[in-house]
Amino acid sequence: MVKAPKGYRHRTRKVFRKHIREKGAVPPLSLLMINYKPGDKVHIVVNPAVHHGMPHRRYHGKTGTIIGRRGKAYIVKVTLGDKEKTLFIRPEHLRPVKT
């Protein structure tokens, strides 16, 4: 028997799937140009074509709050159950919350 993979992206075939017209490696520049300020709410939507600053799949679809920056990445606070997690995510994987 072959052992099941335990890698960082295992079981992500359906989670990270892109729509057929969204395929490609380059994310739109409009998403990268957004400047988030501390206190802004963001949705975590993983772009599978960009590997840098990619959060784990358990955070895909979650909403968090920007705390600050670290290099090119943003520091995002996410509640997962009864715990608060601090993630370092690049802007390719973030979307602003529409209010």
MODELLER restraints for C-alpha pairs under 7 A, 6 or more apart:
rsr = mdl.restraints
at = mdl.atoms
rsr.add(forms.Gaussian(group=physical.xy_distance, feature=features.Distance(at['CA:16:A'], at['CA:46:A']), mean=6.91, stdev=0.5))
rsr.add(forms.Gaussian(group=physical.xy_distance, feature=features.Distance(at['CA:16:A'], at['CA:48:A']), mean=5.87, stdev=0.5))
rsr.add(forms.Gaussian(group=physical.xy_distance, feature=features.Distance(at['CA:25:A'], at['CA:49:A']), mean=5.07, stdev=0.5))
rsr.add(forms.Gaussian(group=physical.xy_distance, feature=features.Distance(at['CA:25:A'], at['CA:50:A']), mean=6.98, stdev=0.5))
rsr.add(forms.Gaussian(group=physical.xy_distance, feature=features.Distance(at['CA:27:A'], at['CA:92:A']), mean=6.79, stdev=0.5))
rsr.add(forms.Gaussian(group=physical.xy_distance, feature=features.Distance(at['CA:31:A'], at['CA:92:A']), mean=6.65, stdev=0.5))
rsr.add(forms.Gaussian(group=physical.xy_distance, feature=features.Distance(at['CA:32:A'], at['CA:91:A']), mean=5.72, stdev=0.5))
rsr.add(forms.Gaussian(group=physical.xy_distance, feature=features.Distance(at['CA:32:A'], at['CA:92:A']), mean=6.15, stdev=0.5))
rsr.add(forms.Gaussian(group=physical.xy_distance, feature=features.Distance(at['CA:37:A'], at['CA:66:A']), mean=6.71, stdev=0.5))
rsr.add(forms.Gaussian(group=physical.xy_distance, feature=features.Distance(at['CA:38:A'], at['CA:66:A']), mean=4.92, stdev=0.5))
rsr.add(forms.Gaussian(group=physical.xy_distance, feature=features.Distance(at['CA:38:A'], at['CA:67:A']), mean=4.76, stdev=0.5))
rsr.add(forms.Gaussian(group=physical.xy_distance, feature=features.Distance(at['CA:38:A'], at['CA:68:A']), mean=5.52, stdev=0.5))
rsr.add(forms.Gaussian(group=physical.xy_distance, feature=features.Distance(at['CA:39:A'], at['CA:65:A']), mean=5.76, stdev=0.5))
rsr.add(forms.Gaussian(group=physical.xy_distance, feature=features.Distance(at['CA:39:A'], at['CA:66:A']), mean=5.36, stdev=0.5))
rsr.add(forms.Gaussian(group=physical.xy_distance, feature=features.Distance(at['CA:39:A'], at['CA:67:A']), mean=6.33, stdev=0.5))
rsr.add(forms.Gaussian(group=physical.xy_distance, feature=features.Distance(at['CA:40:A'], at['CA:65:A']), mean=5.65, stdev=0.5))
rsr.add(forms.Gaussian(group=physical.xy_distance, feature=features.Distance(at['CA:40:A'], at['CA:66:A']), mean=5.42, stdev=0.5))
rsr.add(forms.Gaussian(group=physical.xy_distance, feature=features.Distance(at['CA:41:A'], at['CA:63:A']), mean=6.90, stdev=0.5))
rsr.add(forms.Gaussian(group=physical.xy_distance, feature=features.Distance(at['CA:41:A'], at['CA:64:A']), mean=5.73, stdev=0.5))
rsr.add(forms.Gaussian(group=physical.xy_distance, feature=features.Distance(at['CA:41:A'], at['CA:65:A']), mean=4.60, stdev=0.5))
rsr.add(forms.Gaussian(group=physical.xy_distance, feature=features.Distance(at['CA:41:A'], at['CA:66:A']), mean=6.42, stdev=0.5))
rsr.add(forms.Gaussian(group=physical.xy_distance, feature=features.Distance(at['CA:41:A'], at['CA:96:A']), mean=6.51, stdev=0.5))
rsr.add(forms.Gaussian(group=physical.xy_distance, feature=features.Distance(at['CA:41:A'], at['CA:97:A']), mean=5.73, stdev=0.5))
rsr.add(forms.Gaussian(group=physical.xy_distance, feature=features.Distance(at['CA:42:A'], at['CA:63:A']), mean=5.61, stdev=0.5))
rsr.add(forms.Gaussian(group=physical.xy_distance, feature=features.Distance(at['CA:42:A'], at['CA:64:A']), mean=5.48, stdev=0.5))
rsr.add(forms.Gaussian(group=physical.xy_distance, feature=features.Distance(at['CA:42:A'], at['CA:65:A']), mean=6.17, stdev=0.5))
rsr.add(forms.Gaussian(group=physical.xy_distance, feature=features.Distance(at['CA:42:A'], at['CA:94:A']), mean=6.17, stdev=0.5))
rsr.add(forms.Gaussian(group=physical.xy_distance, feature=features.Distance(at['CA:42:A'], at['CA:95:A']), mean=5.49, stdev=0.5))
rsr.add(forms.Gaussian(group=physical.xy_distance, feature=features.Distance(at['CA:42:A'], at['CA:96:A']), mean=4.62, stdev=0.5))
rsr.add(forms.Gaussian(group=physical.xy_distance, feature=features.Distance(at['CA:42:A'], at['CA:97:A']), mean=5.20, stdev=0.5))
rsr.add(forms.Gaussian(group=physical.xy_distance, feature=features.Distance(at['CA:43:A'], at['CA:61:A']), mean=6.43, stdev=0.5))
rsr.add(forms.Gaussian(group=physical.xy_distance, feature=features.Distance(at['CA:43:A'], at['CA:62:A']), mean=5.89, stdev=0.5))
rsr.add(forms.Gaussian(group=physical.xy_distance, feature=features.Distance(at['CA:43:A'], at['CA:63:A']), mean=4.41, stdev=0.5))
rsr.add(forms.Gaussian(group=physical.xy_distance, feature=features.Distance(at['CA:43:A'], at['CA:64:A']), mean=6.44, stdev=0.5))
rsr.add(forms.Gaussian(group=physical.xy_distance, feature=features.Distance(at['CA:43:A'], at['CA:94:A']), mean=5.74, stdev=0.5))
rsr.add(forms.Gaussian(group=physical.xy_distance, feature=features.Distance(at['CA:43:A'], at['CA:95:A']), mean=5.10, stdev=0.5))
rsr.add(forms.Gaussian(group=physical.xy_distance, feature=features.Distance(at['CA:43:A'], at['CA:96:A']), mean=6.24, stdev=0.5))
rsr.add(forms.Gaussian(group=physical.xy_distance, feature=features.Distance(at['CA:43:A'], at['CA:97:A']), mean=6.26, stdev=0.5))
rsr.add(forms.Gaussian(group=physical.xy_distance, feature=features.Distance(at['CA:44:A'], at['CA:59:A']), mean=6.76, stdev=0.5))
rsr.add(forms.Gaussian(group=physical.xy_distance, feature=features.Distance(at['CA:44:A'], at['CA:60:A']), mean=5.52, stdev=0.5))
rsr.add(forms.Gaussian(group=physical.xy_distance, feature=features.Distance(at['CA:44:A'], at['CA:61:A']), mean=5.39, stdev=0.5))
rsr.add(forms.Gaussian(group=physical.xy_distance, feature=features.Distance(at['CA:44:A'], at['CA:62:A']), mean=5.51, stdev=0.5))
rsr.add(forms.Gaussian(group=physical.xy_distance, feature=features.Distance(at['CA:44:A'], at['CA:63:A']), mean=6.06, stdev=0.5))
rsr.add(forms.Gaussian(group=physical.xy_distance, feature=features.Distance(at['CA:44:A'], at['CA:93:A']), mean=5.86, stdev=0.5))
rsr.add(forms.Gaussian(group=physical.xy_distance, feature=features.Distance(at['CA:44:A'], at['CA:94:A']), mean=4.91, stdev=0.5))
rsr.add(forms.Gaussian(group=physical.xy_distance, feature=features.Distance(at['CA:44:A'], at['CA:95:A']), mean=6.52, stdev=0.5))
rsr.add(forms.Gaussian(group=physical.xy_distance, feature=features.Distance(at['CA:45:A'], at['CA:60:A']), mean=5.45, stdev=0.5))
rsr.add(forms.Gaussian(group=physical.xy_distance, feature=features.Distance(at['CA:45:A'], at['CA:61:A']), mean=5.66, stdev=0.5))
rsr.add(forms.Gaussian(group=physical.xy_distance, feature=features.Distance(at['CA:45:A'], at['CA:93:A']), mean=5.15, stdev=0.5))
rsr.add(forms.Gaussian(group=physical.xy_distance, feature=features.Distance(at['CA:45:A'], at['CA:94:A']), mean=5.81, stdev=0.5))
rsr.add(forms.Gaussian(group=physical.xy_distance, feature=features.Distance(at['CA:45:A'], at['CA:95:A']), mean=6.88, stdev=0.5))
rsr.add(forms.Gaussian(group=physical.xy_distance, feature=features.Distance(at['CA:46:A'], at['CA:54:A']), mean=6.67, stdev=0.5))
rsr.add(forms.Gaussian(group=physical.xy_distance, feature=features.Distance(at['CA:46:A'], at['CA:60:A']), mean=5.99, stdev=0.5))
rsr.add(forms.Gaussian(group=physical.xy_distance, feature=features.Distance(at['CA:46:A'], at['CA:93:A']), mean=4.65, stdev=0.5))
rsr.add(forms.Gaussian(group=physical.xy_distance, feature=features.Distance(at['CA:47:A'], at['CA:92:A']), mean=6.55, stdev=0.5))
rsr.add(forms.Gaussian(group=physical.xy_distance, feature=features.Distance(at['CA:47:A'], at['CA:93:A']), mean=5.59, stdev=0.5))
rsr.add(forms.Gaussian(group=physical.xy_distance, feature=features.Distance(at['CA:53:A'], at['CA:73:A']), mean=6.88, stdev=0.5))
rsr.add(forms.Gaussian(group=physical.xy_distance, feature=features.Distance(at['CA:53:A'], at['CA:88:A']), mean=6.73, stdev=0.5))
rsr.add(forms.Gaussian(group=physical.xy_distance, feature=features.Distance(at['CA:53:A'], at['CA:89:A']), mean=4.89, stdev=0.5))
rsr.add(forms.Gaussian(group=physical.xy_distance, feature=features.Distance(at['CA:53:A'], at['CA:90:A']), mean=4.84, stdev=0.5))
rsr.add(forms.Gaussian(group=physical.xy_distance, feature=features.Distance(at['CA:54:A'], at['CA:89:A']), mean=6.15, stdev=0.5))
rsr.add(forms.Gaussian(group=physical.xy_distance, feature=features.Distance(at['CA:54:A'], at['CA:90:A']), mean=6.98, stdev=0.5))
rsr.add(forms.Gaussian(group=physical.xy_distance, feature=features.Distance(at['CA:54:A'], at['CA:93:A']), mean=6.81, stdev=0.5))
rsr.add(forms.Gaussian(group=physical.xy_distance, feature=features.Distance(at['CA:55:A'], at['CA:89:A']), mean=6.27, stdev=0.5))
rsr.add(forms.Gaussian(group=physical.xy_distance, feature=features.Distance(at['CA:63:A'], at['CA:78:A']), mean=6.70, stdev=0.5))
rsr.add(forms.Gaussian(group=physical.xy_distance, feature=features.Distance(at['CA:64:A'], at['CA:76:A']), mean=5.93, stdev=0.5))
rsr.add(forms.Gaussian(group=physical.xy_distance, feature=features.Distance(at['CA:64:A'], at['CA:77:A']), mean=5.39, stdev=0.5))
rsr.add(forms.Gaussian(group=physical.xy_distance, feature=features.Distance(at['CA:64:A'], at['CA:78:A']), mean=4.57, stdev=0.5))
rsr.add(forms.Gaussian(group=physical.xy_distance, feature=features.Distance(at['CA:65:A'], at['CA:76:A']), mean=5.42, stdev=0.5))
rsr.add(forms.Gaussian(group=physical.xy_distance, feature=features.Distance(at['CA:65:A'], at['CA:77:A']), mean=5.23, stdev=0.5))
rsr.add(forms.Gaussian(group=physical.xy_distance, feature=features.Distance(at['CA:65:A'], at['CA:78:A']), mean=6.77, stdev=0.5))
rsr.add(forms.Gaussian(group=physical.xy_distance, feature=features.Distance(at['CA:66:A'], at['CA:74:A']), mean=6.79, stdev=0.5))
rsr.add(forms.Gaussian(group=physical.xy_distance, feature=features.Distance(at['CA:66:A'], at['CA:75:A']), mean=5.89, stdev=0.5))
rsr.add(forms.Gaussian(group=physical.xy_distance, feature=features.Distance(at['CA:66:A'], at['CA:76:A']), mean=4.59, stdev=0.5))
rsr.add(forms.Gaussian(group=physical.xy_distance, feature=features.Distance(at['CA:66:A'], at['CA:77:A']), mean=6.44, stdev=0.5))
rsr.add(forms.Gaussian(group=physical.xy_distance, feature=features.Distance(at['CA:67:A'], at['CA:75:A']), mean=5.39, stdev=0.5))
rsr.add(forms.Gaussian(group=physical.xy_distance, feature=features.Distance(at['CA:67:A'], at['CA:76:A']), mean=5.73, stdev=0.5))
rsr.add(forms.Gaussian(group=physical.xy_distance, feature=features.Distance(at['CA:67:A'], at['CA:77:A']), mean=6.71, stdev=0.5))
rsr.add(forms.Gaussian(group=physical.xy_distance, feature=features.Distance(at['CA:68:A'], at['CA:74:A']), mean=5.88, stdev=0.5))
rsr.add(forms.Gaussian(group=physical.xy_distance, feature=features.Distance(at['CA:68:A'], at['CA:75:A']), mean=5.15, stdev=0.5))
rsr.add(forms.Gaussian(group=physical.xy_distance, feature=features.Distance(at['CA:69:A'], at['CA:75:A']), mean=5.47, stdev=0.5))
rsr.add(forms.Gaussian(group=physical.xy_distance, feature=features.Distance(at['CA:72:A'], at['CA:90:A']), mean=6.37, stdev=0.5))
rsr.add(forms.Gaussian(group=physical.xy_distance, feature=features.Distance(at['CA:73:A'], at['CA:88:A']), mean=5.89, stdev=0.5))
rsr.add(forms.Gaussian(group=physical.xy_distance, feature=features.Distance(at['CA:73:A'], at['CA:89:A']), mean=5.16, stdev=0.5))
rsr.add(forms.Gaussian(group=physical.xy_distance, feature=features.Distance(at['CA:73:A'], at['CA:90:A']), mean=4.16, stdev=0.5))
rsr.add(forms.Gaussian(group=physical.xy_distance, feature=features.Distance(at['CA:73:A'], at['CA:91:A']), mean=6.60, stdev=0.5))
rsr.add(forms.Gaussian(group=physical.xy_distance, feature=features.Distance(at['CA:74:A'], at['CA:88:A']), mean=5.59, stdev=0.5))
rsr.add(forms.Gaussian(group=physical.xy_distance, feature=features.Distance(at['CA:74:A'], at['CA:89:A']), mean=5.36, stdev=0.5))
rsr.add(forms.Gaussian(group=physical.xy_distance, feature=features.Distance(at['CA:74:A'], at['CA:90:A']), mean=5.98, stdev=0.5))
rsr.add(forms.Gaussian(group=physical.xy_distance, feature=features.Distance(at['CA:75:A'], at['CA:86:A']), mean=6.66, stdev=0.5))
rsr.add(forms.Gaussian(group=physical.xy_distance, feature=features.Distance(at['CA:75:A'], at['CA:87:A']), mean=5.66, stdev=0.5))
rsr.add(forms.Gaussian(group=physical.xy_distance, feature=features.Distance(at['CA:75:A'], at['CA:88:A']), mean=4.73, stdev=0.5))
rsr.add(forms.Gaussian(group=physical.xy_distance, feature=features.Distance(at['CA:75:A'], at['CA:89:A']), mean=6.53, stdev=0.5))
rsr.add(forms.Gaussian(group=physical.xy_distance, feature=features.Distance(at['CA:76:A'], at['CA:86:A']), mean=5.69, stdev=0.5))
rsr.add(forms.Gaussian(group=physical.xy_distance, feature=features.Distance(at['CA:76:A'], at['CA:87:A']), mean=5.12, stdev=0.5))
rsr.add(forms.Gaussian(group=physical.xy_distance, feature=features.Distance(at['CA:76:A'], at['CA:88:A']), mean=6.30, stdev=0.5))
rsr.add(forms.Gaussian(group=physical.xy_distance, feature=features.Distance(at['CA:77:A'], at['CA:84:A']), mean=6.68, stdev=0.5))
rsr.add(forms.Gaussian(group=physical.xy_distance, feature=features.Distance(at['CA:77:A'], at['CA:85:A']), mean=5.65, stdev=0.5))
rsr.add(forms.Gaussian(group=physical.xy_distance, feature=features.Distance(at['CA:77:A'], at['CA:86:A']), mean=4.63, stdev=0.5))
rsr.add(forms.Gaussian(group=physical.xy_distance, feature=features.Distance(at['CA:77:A'], at['CA:87:A']), mean=6.35, stdev=0.5))
rsr.add(forms.Gaussian(group=physical.xy_distance, feature=features.Distance(at['CA:78:A'], at['CA:84:A']), mean=5.68, stdev=0.5))
rsr.add(forms.Gaussian(group=physical.xy_distance, feature=features.Distance(at['CA:78:A'], at['CA:85:A']), mean=5.17, stdev=0.5))
rsr.add(forms.Gaussian(group=physical.xy_distance, feature=features.Distance(at['CA:78:A'], at['CA:86:A']), mean=6.41, stdev=0.5))
rsr.add(forms.Gaussian(group=physical.xy_distance, feature=features.Distance(at['CA:79:A'], at['CA:85:A']), mean=6.05, stdev=0.5))
